[in-house]
Amino acid sequence: MRTLALLALDQVIPFDLSTPIEVFTRTRLPDGGPGYRIRVCAEHAGAEVDAGAFVIRAPWGLDGLKGADTVIVPGTADAEAPLPAAVRTALRAAAADGARIASICSGAFPLAATGLLDGLRATTHWAAAGRLAAAYPEVEVDPDVLYVDNGQFLTSAGAAAGLDLCLHLIRRDHGSAVAADAARLSVMPLEREGGQAQFIDHDHAPTPQGAVLEPLLTWLRANLARDLTLADIASRAGTSTRTLIRRFREQTGTTPLQWLHRARIRQAQHLLETTRHPVERIAEQVGFGSATAFRDRFKRTTGVSPQAYRRTFG
């Protein structure tokens, strides 16, 4: 049996906290025994923790992280709130002791605040990815995936992606058969891999309003159908390609061409949802040279084909 500690920070999101409790509590080994013992921890044992619509009382303090095989950091409503020094120290100590540490949704923010994600790829809910990249430039933020497994440190996107991450952890710990049983109990497919893309809302810009790059991004969105090169974009911005790449990294967490590809896919999603245009026409409208190239890029970005996306969201 493995020990799993859940860290309930102030303003913890109830869904993010309860998902791992339910999934890991119900996990059974082949002999029928429990796969995990669960500790719900707060900064202080017995302290009341604000969970939005209600208050919870955690039976463990930060000492509950000691000796845990896995520590999970659920998201919080105020993701960018300062991380208490005692929590930072406890998480870093758990990592130094070899504990695996995972975050769910905006839990990536307090985990990144420890410095443990520096130099690593990570994810969070797509709507918060730009803020995570801006706040922690040493972290390589990937907003397009369900979860990222770096071995000792793992991060996941929002809501159901936290469940995907939990099942992935069970599979790592106890094998596919135990994970498949846990998935059935959760009425959840086991086969959703971490690389499957989040479905990103095309109405949201992947950089904060008022950012230095905002006028350029507005121009790019208006010119998605054009065959734009990095030099074209730099010329429009009135800067060198090197400076352009640096600014994009700082403000969007990605490169100019990657941003452009994602913007094209978001526009394609919008057209698939709201029109009956053939895929070939949509490919032209969003700047792809061929329908084949569009289909390949769309599936790599969203995890499904354009036709399947239209059937689901059209």
RODO-2510 file (C-alpha; in nm, 4 decimals, decimal comma):
residues 314
     n   res          X          Y          Z
     1     m     0,0000     0,0000     0,0000
     2     r     0,1257     0,3471    -0,0878
     3     t     0,0785     0,6665     0,1122
     4     l    -0,0726     0,9652    -0,0688
     5     a    -0,0861     1,3130     0,0847
     6     l    -0,3273     1,5779    -0,0442
     7     l    -0,2327     1,9367     0,0345
     8     a    -0,5426     2,1514     0,0913
     9     l    -0,4325     2,5129     0,0638
    10     d    -0,6591     2,8072     0,1439
    11     q    -0,9371     2,8509    -0,1166
    12     v    -0,8836     2,4964    -0,2418
    13     i    -1,1083     2,3990    -0,5335
    14     p    -1,3369     2,1228    -0,3959
    15     f    -1,3459     1,9263    -0,7226
    16     d    -0,9670     1,9162    -0,7429
    17     l    -0,9443     1,7940    -0,3842
    18     s    -1,2248     1,5384    -0,3941
    19     t    -1,1286     1,3791    -0,7286
    20     p    -0,8064     1,2156    -0,6035
    21     i    -0,9733     1,1251    -0,2722
    22     e    -1,2463     0,9333    -0,4522
    23     v    -1,0231     0,7714    -0,7136
    24     f    -0,7412     0,6610    -0,4830
    25     t    -0,9729     0,5557    -0,1986
    26     r    -1,1578     0,3195    -0,4342
    27     t    -0,8411     0,1689    -0,5836
    28     r    -0,8129    -0,2011    -0,5028
    29     l    -0,5188    -0,4344    -0,5524
    30     p    -0,5628    -0,7817    -0,7060
    31     d    -0,5930    -0,9336    -0,3565
    32     g    -0,8744    -0,6927    -0,2728
    33     g    -0,6656    -0,4764    -0,0418
    34     p    -0,6525    -0,0967    -0,0710
    35     g    -0,3905     0,0501    -0,2995
    36     y    -0,3468     0,3712    -0,1014
    37     r    -0,3741     0,5281     0,2408
    38     i    -0,4879     0,8907     0,2170
    39     r    -0,3792     1,1900     0,4236
    40     v    -0,5567     1,5236     0,3779
    41     c    -0,3122     1,7895     0,4951
    42     a    -0,3275     2,1634     0,5574
    43     e    -0,0724     2,4140     0,6774
    44     h    -0,1803     2,3335     1,0340
    45     a    -0,3421     2,0134     1,1625
    46     g    -0,7122     2,0580     1,2332
    47     a    -0,7196     2,3992     1,0685
    48     e    -1,0283     2,5122     0,8823
    49     v    -0,9594     2,5534     0,5111
    50     d    -1,1748     2,7763     0,2911
    51     a    -1,3179     2,5642     0,0077
    52     g    -1,5482     2,8248    -0,1419
    53     a    -1,9038     2,7129    -0,0717
    54     f    -1,8003     2,5391     0,2504
    55     v    -1,5129     2,4907     0,4933
    56     i    -1,3145     2,1710     0,5447
    57     r    -1,1064     2,0603     0,8413
    58     a    -0,7875     1,8743     0,7498
    59     p    -0,6794     1,6126     1,0062
    60     w    -0,3104     1,6399     0,9105
    61     g    -0,0679     1,9302     0,9095
    62     l     0,2406     1,9630     0,6916
    63     d     0,3976     1,6745     0,8830
    64     g     0,1590     1,4544     0,6843
    65     l     0,3776     1,5104     0,3780
    66     k     0,6689     1,3341     0,5474
    67     g     0,7034     0,9758     0,4320
    68     a     0,4352     1,0106     0,1644
    69     d     0,5045     0,8305    -0,1628
    70     t     0,3016     1,0898    -0,3544
    71     v     0,1958     1,4448    -0,2711
    72     i    -0,0863     1,6026    -0,4720
    73     v    -0,1440     1,9787    -0,4833
    74     p    -0,5038     2,0595    -0,5894
    75     g    -0,5893     2,3906    -0,7508
    76     t    -0,6997     2,6975    -0,5619
    77     a    -0,9374     2,9789    -0,6501
    78     d    -0,6589     3,2357    -0,6051
    79     a    -0,3793     3,0549    -0,7861
    80     e    -0,1356     3,3450    -0,7641
    81     a    -0,1680     3,3994    -0,3895
    82     p     0,1720     3,3997    -0,2133
    83     l     0,2761     3,0518    -0,1049
    84     p     0,3377     3,0350     0,2723
    85     a     0,7041     2,9776     0,3501
    86     a     0,6238     2,6713     0,5632
    87     v     0,4367     2,5103     0,2716
    88     r     0,7222     2,5845     0,0311
    89     t     0,9702     2,4287     0,2730
    90     a     0,7529     2,1213     0,3298
    91     l     0,7051     2,0559    -0,0425
    92     r     1,0746     2,0944    -0,1137
    93     a     1,1592     1,8645     0,1766
    94     a     0,9146     1,6018     0,0484
    95     a     1,0750     1,6216    -0,2956
    96     a     1,4230     1,5897    -0,1447
    97     d     1,3039     1,2763     0,0363
    98     g     1,2016     1,1277    -0,2993
    99     a     0,8262     1,1882    -0,2908
   100     r     0,6508     1,2174    -0,6254
   101     i     0,4674     1,5508    -0,6414
   102     a     0,1739     1,6200    -0,8731
   103     s    -0,0543     1,9184    -0,9240
   104     i    -0,4097     1,9412    -1,0502
   105     c    -0,5230     2,2429    -1,2545
   106     s    -0,4075     2,5687    -1,0913
   107     g    -0,2154     2,3667    -0,8333
   108     a     0,0698     2,4137    -1,0804
   109     f     0,1090     2,7695    -0,9468
   110     p     0,2006     2,6812    -0,5858
   111     l     0,4100     2,3905    -0,7128
   112     a     0,5971     2,6247    -0,9490
   113     a     0,6441     2,8705    -0,6610
   114     t     0,8660     2,6122    -0,4893
   115     g     1,1080     2,6188    -0,7846
   116     l     1,0665     2,2437    -0,8307
   117     l     0,9320     2,2885    -1,1843
   118     d     1,2165     2,5128    -1,3041
   119     g     1,3606     2,3813    -1,6297
   120     l     1,0763     2,1329    -1,6692
   121     r     0,7738     2,1102    -1,8986
   122     a     0,4426     2,1611    -1,7185
   123     t     0,0771     2,2298    -1,7858
   124     t    -0,2279     2,3781    -1,6194
   125     h    -0,5779     2,4773    -1,7289
   126     w    -0,5424     2,6403    -2,0715
   127     a    -0,7073     2,9626    -1,9463
   128     a    -0,4321     3,0059    -1,6861
   129     a    -0,1362     2,8902    -1,8975
   130     g    -0,0352     3,2413    -2,0059
   131     r    -0,0301     3,3635    -1,6454
   132     l     0,1725     3,0613    -1,5339
   133     a     0,4281     3,1203    -1,8100
   134     a     0,4548     3,4898    -1,7245
   135     a     0,4882     3,4306    -1,3503
   136     y     0,7409     3,1468    -1,3820
   137     p     0,9509     3,1974    -1,6958
   138     e     1,1851     2,9122    -1,5971
   139     v     0,8979     2,6663    -1,6462
   140     e     0,8215     2,5444    -2,0001
   141     v     0,4425     2,5777    -2,0033
   142     d     0,2531     2,3571    -2,2494
   143     p    -0,1148     2,4636    -2,2525
   144     d    -0,2259     2,2012    -2,5026
   145     v    -0,2010     1,8721    -2,3117
   146     l    -0,3994     1,6923    -2,0426
   147     y    -0,1026     1,6226    -1,8190
   148     v     0,2782     1,6166    -1,8173
   149     d     0,4828     1,3427    -1,6481
   150     n     0,8421     1,4419    -1,5714
   151     g     0,8996     1,1386    -1,3519
   152     q     0,9086     1,2876    -1,0019
   153     f     0,7020     1,5953    -1,0861
   154     l     0,3690     1,5863    -1,2709
   155     t     0,1147     1,8537    -1,3635
   156     s    -0,2335     1,8345    -1,5121
   157     a    -0,4905     2,0570    -1,6753
   158     g    -0,8296     2,1380    -1,5284
   159     a    -1,1309     1,9356    -1,4199
   160     a    -1,1427     1,5925    -1,5864
   161     a    -0,7715     1,6051    -1,6691
   162     g    -0,7063     1,5676    -1,2965
   163     l    -0,8865     1,2356    -1,3147
   164     d    -0,6709     1,1361    -1,6120
   165     l    -0,3619     1,2156    -1,4061
   166     c    -0,4860     1,0114    -1,1093
   167     l    -0,5450     0,7070    -1,3298
   168     h    -0,2000     0,7545    -1,4831
   169     l    -0,0452     0,7532    -1,1355
   170     i    -0,2329     0,4350    -1,0443
   171     r    -0,1082     0,2718    -1,3632
   172     r     0,2489     0,3716    -1,2758
   173     d     0,2128     0,2377    -0,9223
   174     h     0,0109    -0,0798    -0,9687
   175     g    -0,0135    -0,1571    -1,3406
   176     s    -0,2790    -0,1310    -1,6091
   177     a    -0,5188    -0,3898    -1,4664
   178     v    -0,5603    -0,2044    -1,1352
   179     a    -0,5843     0,1291    -1,3190
   180     a    -0,8471    -0,0114    -1,5575
   181     d    -1,0547    -0,1266    -1,2607
   182     a    -1,0260     0,2192    -1,1022
   183     a    -1,1300     0,3746    -1,4336
   184     r    -1,4394     0,1537    -1,4524
   185     l    -1,5405     0,2551    -1,0999
   186     s    -1,4999     0,6188    -1,2045
   187     v    -1,6922     0,5579    -1,5321
   188     m    -1,3880     0,7015    -1,7056
   189     p    -1,1939     0,5801    -2,0108
   190     l    -0,8402     0,4739    -1,9215
   191     e    -0,7003     0,5369    -2,2688
   192     r    -0,6897     0,9199    -2,2541
   193     e    -0,3144     0,9780    -2,2625
   194     g    -0,1433     1,2916    -2,1358
   195     g    -0,0563     1,4089    -2,4862
   196     q    -0,4206     1,4455    -2,5874
   197     a    -0,4944     1,8132    -2,6269
   198     q    -0,7200     2,0235    -2,4110
   199     f    -1,0155     2,1652    -2,6022
   200     i    -0,9205     2,5317    -2,6068
   201     d    -1,1897     2,7995    -2,6286
   202     h    -1,1135     3,0024    -2,9406
   203     d    -1,2530     3,3203    -2,7831
   204     h    -0,9666     3,3523    -2,5362
   205     a    -0,6362     3,5088    -2,6365
   206     p    -0,3281     3,3202    -2,5134
   207     t    -0,1736     3,6389    -2,3728
   208     p    -0,3065     3,8964    -2,1263
   209     q    -0,5006     4,1951    -2,2554
   210     g    -0,2839     4,5066    -2,2646
   211     a     0,0404     4,3151    -2,3195
   212     v     0,3075     4,4733    -2,5410
   213     l     0,2407     4,2125    -2,8090
   214     e    -0,1358     4,2667    -2,8169
   215     p    -0,1411     4,4893    -3,1327
   216     l     0,0749     4,2366    -3,3178
   217     l    -0,1437     3,9469    -3,2055
   218     t    -0,4532     4,1339    -3,3225
   219     w    -0,2896     4,1786    -3,6636
   220     l    -0,1933     3,8108    -3,6781
   221     r    -0,5498     3,7022    -3,6041
   222     a    -0,6717     3,9228    -3,8883
   223     n    -0,4177     3,7691    -4,1276
   224     l    -0,4353     3,3996    -4,0463
   225     a    -0,4988     3,3080    -4,4102
   226     r    -0,1688     3,4619    -4,5254
   227     d     0,1486     3,2569    -4,5712
   228     l     0,3433     3,4282    -4,2908
   229     t     0,7054     3,3589    -4,2057
   230     l     0,8953     3,4483    -3,8901
   231     a     1,0636     3,7295    -4,0855
   232     d     0,7222     3,8647    -4,1926
   233     i     0,6035     3,8749    -3,8325
   234     a     0,9244     4,0380    -3,7086
   235     s     0,9002     4,2999    -3,9837
   236     r     0,5436     4,3818    -3,8816
   237     a     0,6588     4,4135    -3,5186
   238     g     0,9504     4,6332    -3,6227
   239     t     1,2054     4,4182    -3,4443
   240     s     1,4569     4,1418    -3,5063
   241     t     1,3481     3,7803    -3,5159
   242     r     1,5584     3,7106    -3,2042
   243     t     1,3884     3,9875    -3,0055
   244     l     1,0483     3,8778    -3,1339
   245     i     1,1044     3,5197    -3,0161
   246     r     1,2173     3,6415    -2,6731
   247     r     0,9112     3,8640    -2,6314
   248     f     0,6776     3,5854    -2,7351
   249     r     0,8385     3,3488    -2,4844
   250     e     0,8014     3,6076    -2,2081
   251     q     0,4388     3,7005    -2,2813
   252     t     0,2809     3,3868    -2,4297
   253     g     0,5049     3,1016    -2,3206
   254     t     0,5565     2,9891    -2,6788
   255     t     0,7184     3,0886    -3,0099
   256     p     0,5619     3,3153    -3,2764
   257     l     0,5036     3,0325    -3,5247
   258     q     0,3654     2,8001    -3,2577
   259     w     0,1311     3,0789    -3,1473
   260     l     0,0264     3,1305    -3,5088
   261     h    -0,0464     2,7586    -3,5545
   262     r    -0,2589     2,7552    -3,2406
   263     a    -0,4464     3,0695    -3,3476
   264     r    -0,5220     2,9057    -3,6825
   265     i    -0,6510     2,5953    -3,5094
   266     r    -0,8694     2,8035    -3,2754
   267     q    -1,0188     2,9799    -3,5770
   268     a    -1,0698     2,6436    -3,7466
   269     q    -1,2518     2,5205    -3,4352
   270     h    -1,4795     2,8231    -3,4527
   271     l    -1,5552     2,7593    -3,8216
   272     l    -1,6177     2,3897    -3,7603
   273     e    -1,8605     2,4783    -3,4820
   274     t    -2,0496     2,7553    -3,6603
   275     t    -2,0417     2,6771    -4,0340
   276     r    -2,0924     2,3854    -4,2698
   277     h    -1,7912     2,4809    -4,4810
   278     p    -1,6016     2,1799    -4,6176
   279     v    -1,2757     2,0978    -4,4432
   280     e    -1,0849     2,1962    -4,7580
   281     r    -1,2329     2,5474    -4,7504
   282     i    -1,1639     2,5881    -4,3794
   283     a    -0,8036     2,4827    -4,4379
   284     e    -0,7680     2,7701    -4,6865
   285     q    -0,9450     3,0180    -4,4601
   286     v    -0,7023     2,9578    -4,1733
   287     g    -0,3857     2,9604    -4,3806
   288     f    -0,2950     2,5978    -4,4469
   289     g    -0,1501     2,5105    -4,7860
   290     s    -0,3428     2,1863    -4,8119
   291     a    -0,6299     2,0040    -4,6453
   292     t    -0,3929     1,7191    -4,5602
   293     a    -0,1547     1,9500    -4,3738
   294     f    -0,4537     2,1060    -4,1953
   295     r    -0,5938     1,7679    -4,0864
   296     d    -0,2533     1,6581    -3,9548
   297     r    -0,1982     1,9796    -3,7592
   298     f    -0,5545     1,9859    -3,6252
   299     k    -0,5310     1,6296    -3,4937
   300     r    -0,1893     1,6907    -3,3385
   301     t    -0,3235     2,0001    -3,1634
   302     t    -0,6673     1,8820    -3,0498
   303     g    -0,6257     1,5052    -3,0443
   304     v    -0,9160     1,4481    -3,2853
   305     s    -0,9834     1,4949    -3,6560
   306     p    -1,1717     1,8031    -3,7868
   307     q    -1,4695     1,5816    -3,8714
   308     a    -1,4790     1,4319    -3,5218
   309     y    -1,4514     1,7773    -3,3663
   310     r    -1,7439     1,9029    -3,5770
   311     r    -1,9569     1,6031    -3,4765
   312     t    -1,8896     1,6791    -3,1107
   313     f    -1,9165     2,0574    -3,1041
   314     g    -2,0918     2,1582    -3,4248
***
